[in-house]
Amino acid sequence: MYSDPKMSEQLNKIDEYYYNDVEEECYHFLIQYLQEYKDEFIEK
């Protein structure tokens, strides 16, 4: 399966989508969450 160049290209596109777009979305969500609930993470 991985020796097929067309299949490899498709898999690479899926990897690229996941590791670029989805990871960036998760990062922004995490930042937003932490900003919204920062008092829950800081000891007073």
mmCIF file as gemmi writes it, N, C-alpha and C atoms, coordinates in Angstrom:
data_model
loop_
_atom_site.group_PDB
_atom_site.id
_atom_site.type_symbol
_atom_site.label_atom_id
_atom_site.label_alt_id
_atom_site.label_comp_id
_atom_site.label_asym_id
_atom_site.label_entity_id
_atom_site.label_seq_id
_atom_site.pdbx_PDB_ins_code
_atom_site.Cartn_x
_atom_site.Cartn_y
_atom_site.Cartn_z
_atom_site.occupancy
_atom_site.B_iso_or_equiv
_atom_site.pdbx_formal_charge
_atom_site.auth_seq_id
_atom_site.auth_asym_id
_atom_site.pdbx_PDB_model_num
ATOM 1 N N . MET Axp A 1 ? 0.83 -1.181 0 1 0 ? 1 A 1
ATOM 2 C CA . MET Axp A 1 ? 0 0 0 1 0 ? 1 A 1
ATOM 3 C C . MET Axp A 1 ? 0.884 1.258 0 1 0 ? 1 A 1
ATOM 4 N N . TYR Axp A 2 ? 1.91 1.315 0.836 1 0 ? 2 A 1
ATOM 5 C CA . TYR Axp A 2 ? 2.747 2.503 0.914 1 0 ? 2 A 1
ATOM 6 C C . TYR Axp A 2 ? 3.709 2.628 -0.252 1 0 ? 2 A 1
ATOM 7 N N . SER Axp A 3 ? 3.852 1.575 -1.016 1 0 ? 3 A 1
ATOM 8 C CA . SER Axp A 3 ? 4.724 1.665 -2.175 1 0 ? 3 A 1
ATOM 9 C C . SER Axp A 3 ? 4.001 2.298 -3.365 1 0 ? 3 A 1
ATOM 10 N N . ASP Axp A 4 ? 2.703 2.461 -3.254 1 0 ? 4 A 1
ATOM 11 C CA . ASP Axp A 4 ? 1.918 3.105 -4.308 1 0 ? 4 A 1
ATOM 12 C C . ASP Axp A 4 ? 2.045 4.628 -4.16 1 0 ? 4 A 1
ATOM 13 N N . PRO Axp A 5 ? 2.659 5.3 -5.129 1 0 ? 5 A 1
ATOM 14 C CA . PRO Axp A 5 ? 2.887 6.749 -5.018 1 0 ? 5 A 1
ATOM 15 C C . PRO Axp A 5 ? 1.593 7.56 -4.87 1 0 ? 5 A 1
ATOM 16 N N . LYS Axp A 6 ? 0.551 7.146 -5.551 1 0 ? 6 A 1
ATOM 17 C CA . LYS Axp A 6 ? -0.708 7.88 -5.461 1 0 ? 6 A 1
ATOM 18 C C . LYS Axp A 6 ? -1.304 7.773 -4.053 1 0 ? 6 A 1
ATOM 19 N N . MET Axp A 7 ? -1.262 6.584 -3.491 1 0 ? 7 A 1
ATOM 20 C CA . MET Axp A 7 ? -1.762 6.373 -2.135 1 0 ? 7 A 1
ATOM 21 C C . MET Axp A 7 ? -0.909 7.15 -1.136 1 0 ? 7 A 1
ATOM 22 N N . SER Axp A 8 ? 0.38 7.129 -1.308 1 0 ? 8 A 1
ATOM 23 C CA . SER Axp A 8 ? 1.284 7.866 -0.42 1 0 ? 8 A 1
ATOM 24 C C . SER Axp A 8 ? 1 9.36 -0.478 1 0 ? 8 A 1
ATOM 25 N N . GLU Axp A 9 ? 0.744 9.871 -1.663 1 0 ? 9 A 1
ATOM 26 C CA . GLU Axp A 9 ? 0.433 11.294 -1.809 1 0 ? 9 A 1
ATOM 27 C C . GLU Axp A 9 ? -0.856 11.651 -1.068 1 0 ? 9 A 1
ATOM 28 N N . GLN Axp A 10 ? -1.857 10.807 -1.177 1 0 ? 10 A 1
ATOM 29 C CA . GLN Axp A 10 ? -3.12 11.043 -0.473 1 0 ? 10 A 1
ATOM 30 C C . GLN Axp A 10 ? -2.923 11.002 1.039 1 0 ? 10 A 1
ATOM 31 N N . LEU Axp A 11 ? -2.163 10.042 1.505 1 0 ? 11 A 1
ATOM 32 C CA . LEU Axp A 11 ? -1.892 9.946 2.934 1 0 ? 11 A 1
ATOM 33 C C . LEU Axp A 11 ? -1.1 11.152 3.434 1 0 ? 11 A 1
ATOM 34 N N . ASN Axp A 12 ? -0.174 11.621 2.645 1 0 ? 12 A 1
ATOM 35 C CA . ASN Axp A 12 ? 0.601 12.806 3.019 1 0 ? 12 A 1
ATOM 36 C C . ASN Axp A 12 ? -0.287 14.039 3.124 1 0 ? 12 A 1
ATOM 37 N N . LYS Axp A 13 ? -1.26 14.156 2.243 1 0 ? 13 A 1
ATOM 38 C CA . LYS Axp A 13 ? -2.188 15.29 2.303 1 0 ? 13 A 1
ATOM 39 C C . LYS Axp A 13 ? -3.026 15.235 3.577 1 0 ? 13 A 1
ATOM 40 N N . ILE Axp A 14 ? -3.463 14.057 3.944 1 0 ? 14 A 1
ATOM 41 C CA . ILE Axp A 14 ? -4.235 13.894 5.173 1 0 ? 14 A 1
ATOM 42 C C . ILE Axp A 14 ? -3.365 14.241 6.381 1 0 ? 14 A 1
ATOM 43 N N . ASP Axp A 15 ? -2.149 13.759 6.405 1 0 ? 15 A 1
ATOM 44 C CA . ASP Axp A 15 ? -1.213 14.089 7.484 1 0 ? 15 A 1
ATOM 45 C C . ASP Axp A 15 ? -0.994 15.595 7.571 1 0 ? 15 A 1
ATOM 46 N N . GLU Axp A 16 ? -0.777 16.212 6.427 1 0 ? 16 A 1
ATOM 47 C CA . GLU Axp A 16 ? -0.536 17.648 6.391 1 0 ? 16 A 1
ATOM 48 C C . GLU Axp A 16 ? -1.733 18.407 6.956 1 0 ? 16 A 1
ATOM 49 N N . TYR Axp A 17 ? -2.928 18.016 6.586 1 0 ? 17 A 1
ATOM 50 C CA . TYR Axp A 17 ? -4.127 18.661 7.113 1 0 ? 17 A 1
ATOM 51 C C . TYR Axp A 17 ? -4.174 18.512 8.629 1 0 ? 17 A 1
ATOM 52 N N . TYR Axp A 18 ? -4.001 17.31 9.094 1 0 ? 18 A 1
ATOM 53 C CA . TYR Axp A 18 ? -4.107 17.062 10.532 1 0 ? 18 A 1
ATOM 54 C C . TYR Axp A 18 ? -3.062 17.838 11.319 1 0 ? 18 A 1
ATOM 55 N N . TYR Axp A 19 ? -1.83 17.708 10.925 1 0 ? 19 A 1
ATOM 56 C CA . TYR Axp A 19 ? -0.749 18.286 11.725 1 0 ? 19 A 1
ATOM 57 C C . TYR Axp A 19 ? -0.637 19.793 11.577 1 0 ? 19 A 1
ATOM 58 N N . ASN Axp A 20 ? -1.197 20.366 10.541 1 0 ? 20 A 1
ATOM 59 C CA . ASN Axp A 20 ? -1.138 21.814 10.383 1 0 ? 20 A 1
ATOM 60 C C . ASN Axp A 20 ? -2.415 22.475 10.874 1 0 ? 20 A 1
ATOM 61 N N . ASP Axp A 21 ? -3.522 22.15 10.253 1 0 ? 21 A 1
ATOM 62 C CA . ASP Axp A 21 ? -4.775 22.833 10.541 1 0 ? 21 A 1
ATOM 63 C C . ASP Axp A 21 ? -5.387 22.438 11.876 1 0 ? 21 A 1
ATOM 64 N N . VAL Axp A 22 ? -5.514 21.164 12.121 1 0 ? 22 A 1
ATOM 65 C CA . VAL Axp A 22 ? -6.162 20.701 13.345 1 0 ? 22 A 1
ATOM 66 C C . VAL Axp A 22 ? -5.33 21.062 14.573 1 0 ? 22 A 1
ATOM 67 N N . GLU Axp A 23 ? -4.045 20.899 14.476 1 0 ? 23 A 1
ATOM 68 C CA . GLU Axp A 23 ? -3.179 21.237 15.605 1 0 ? 23 A 1
ATOM 69 C C . GLU Axp A 23 ? -3.259 22.737 15.916 1 0 ? 23 A 1
ATOM 70 N N . GLU Axp A 24 ? -3.299 23.552 14.886 1 0 ? 24 A 1
ATOM 71 C CA . GLU Axp A 24 ? -3.407 24.996 15.09 1 0 ? 24 A 1
ATOM 72 C C . GLU Axp A 24 ? -4.748 25.359 15.732 1 0 ? 24 A 1
ATOM 73 N N . GLU Axp A 25 ? -5.819 24.705 15.31 1 0 ? 25 A 1
ATOM 74 C CA . GLU Axp A 25 ? -7.131 24.941 15.917 1 0 ? 25 A 1
ATOM 75 C C . GLU Axp A 25 ? -7.112 24.571 17.397 1 0 ? 25 A 1
ATOM 76 N N . CYS Axp A 26 ? -6.509 23.453 17.712 1 0 ? 26 A 1
ATOM 77 C CA . CYS Axp A 26 ? -6.418 23.017 19.114 1 0 ? 26 A 1
ATOM 78 C C . CYS Axp A 26 ? -5.616 24.015 19.932 1 0 ? 26 A 1
ATOM 79 N N . TYR Axp A 27 ? -4.551 24.518 19.371 1 0 ? 27 A 1
ATOM 80 C CA . TYR Axp A 27 ? -3.722 25.492 20.062 1 0 ? 27 A 1
ATOM 81 C C . TYR Axp A 27 ? -4.538 26.746 20.382 1 0 ? 27 A 1
ATOM 82 N N . HIS Axp A 28 ? -5.269 27.259 19.408 1 0 ? 28 A 1
ATOM 83 C CA . HIS Axp A 28 ? -6.075 28.466 19.628 1 0 ? 28 A 1
ATOM 84 C C . HIS Axp A 28 ? -7.189 28.211 20.643 1 0 ? 28 A 1
ATOM 85 N N . PHE Axp A 29 ? -7.784 27.05 20.582 1 0 ? 29 A 1
ATOM 86 C CA . PHE Axp A 29 ? -8.817 26.703 21.552 1 0 ? 29 A 1
ATOM 87 C C . PHE Axp A 29 ? -8.229 26.66 22.962 1 0 ? 29 A 1
ATOM 88 N N . LEU Axp A 30 ? -7.075 26.061 23.105 1 0 ? 30 A 1
ATOM 89 C CA . LEU Axp A 30 ? -6.425 25.972 24.41 1 0 ? 30 A 1
ATOM 90 C C . LEU Axp A 30 ? -6.092 27.358 24.958 1 0 ? 30 A 1
ATOM 91 N N . ILE Axp A 31 ? -5.563 28.222 24.128 1 0 ? 31 A 1
ATOM 92 C CA . ILE Axp A 31 ? -5.241 29.585 24.555 1 0 ? 31 A 1
ATOM 93 C C . ILE Axp A 31 ? -6.506 30.309 25.003 1 0 ? 31 A 1
ATOM 94 N N . GLN Axp A 32 ? -7.556 30.186 24.232 1 0 ? 32 A 1
ATOM 95 C CA . GLN Axp A 32 ? -8.826 30.826 24.581 1 0 ? 32 A 1
ATOM 96 C C . GLN Axp A 32 ? -9.348 30.28 25.912 1 0 ? 32 A 1
ATOM 97 N N . TYR Axp A 33 ? -9.294 28.982 26.07 1 0 ? 33 A 1
ATOM 98 C CA . TYR Axp A 33 ? -9.764 28.346 27.305 1 0 ? 33 A 1
ATOM 99 C C . TYR Axp A 33 ? -8.958 28.835 28.511 1 0 ? 33 A 1
ATOM 100 N N . LEU Axp A 34 ? -7.65 28.858 28.373 1 0 ? 34 A 1
ATOM 101 C CA . LEU Axp A 34 ? -6.793 29.283 29.478 1 0 ? 34 A 1
ATOM 102 C C . LEU Axp A 34 ? -7.019 30.749 29.83 1 0 ? 34 A 1
ATOM 103 N N . GLN Axp A 35 ? -7.235 31.575 28.844 1 0 ? 35 A 1
ATOM 104 C CA . GLN Axp A 35 ? -7.506 32.982 29.12 1 0 ? 35 A 1
ATOM 105 C C . GLN Axp A 35 ? -8.845 33.143 29.836 1 0 ? 35 A 1
ATOM 106 N N . GLU Axp A 36 ? -9.811 32.371 29.42 1 0 ? 36 A 1
ATOM 107 C CA . GLU Axp A 36 ? -11.14 32.475 30.014 1 0 ? 36 A 1
ATOM 108 C C . GLU Axp A 36 ? -11.176 31.962 31.458 1 0 ? 36 A 1
ATOM 109 N N . TYR Axp A 37 ? -10.402 30.912 31.738 1 0 ? 37 A 1
ATOM 110 C CA . TYR Axp A 37 ? -10.422 30.284 33.06 1 0 ? 37 A 1
ATOM 111 C C . TYR Axp A 37 ? -9.106 30.397 33.798 1 0 ? 37 A 1
ATOM 112 N N . LYS Axp A 38 ? -8.356 31.444 33.522 1 0 ? 38 A 1
ATOM 113 C CA . LYS Axp A 38 ? -7.01 31.569 34.109 1 0 ? 38 A 1
ATOM 114 C C . LYS Axp A 38 ? -7.043 31.587 35.634 1 0 ? 38 A 1
ATOM 115 N N . ASP Axp A 39 ? -8.095 32.097 36.225 1 0 ? 39 A 1
ATOM 116 C CA . ASP Axp A 39 ? -8.172 32.121 37.681 1 0 ? 39 A 1
ATOM 117 C C . ASP Axp A 39 ? -8.238 30.72 38.282 1 0 ? 39 A 1
ATOM 118 N N . GLU Axp A 40 ? -8.696 29.774 37.537 1 0 ? 40 A 1
ATOM 119 C CA . GLU Axp A 40 ? -8.769 28.392 38.02 1 0 ? 40 A 1
ATOM 120 C C . GLU Axp A 40 ? -7.366 27.752 38.081 1 0 ? 40 A 1
ATOM 121 N N . PHE Axp A 41 ? -6.413 28.324 37.36 1 0 ? 41 A 1
ATOM 122 C CA . PHE Axp A 41 ? -5.082 27.742 37.293 1 0 ? 41 A 1
ATOM 123 C C . PHE Axp A 41 ? -4.061 28.478 38.151 1 0 ? 41 A 1
ATOM 124 N N . ILE Axp A 42 ? -4.453 29.587 38.721 1 0 ? 42 A 1
ATOM 125 C CA . ILE Axp A 42 ? -3.545 30.395 39.513 1 0 ? 42 A 1
ATOM 126 C C . ILE Axp A 42 ? -3.964 30.345 40.96 1 0 ? 42 A 1
ATOM 127 N N . GLU Axp A 43 ? -3.016 29.996 41.82 1 0 ? 43 A 1
ATOM 128 C CA . GLU Axp A 43 ? -3.301 29.96 43.252 1 0 ? 43 A 1
ATOM 129 C C . GLU Axp A 43 ? -3.35 31.388 43.788 1 0 ? 43 A 1
ATOM 130 N N . LYS Axp A 44 ? -4.277 31.615 44.667 1 0 ? 44 A 1
ATOM 131 C CA . LYS Axp A 44 ? -4.415 32.954 45.261 1 0 ? 44 A 1
ATOM 132 C C . LYS Axp A 44 ? -3.97 32.934 46.686 1 0 ? 44 A 1
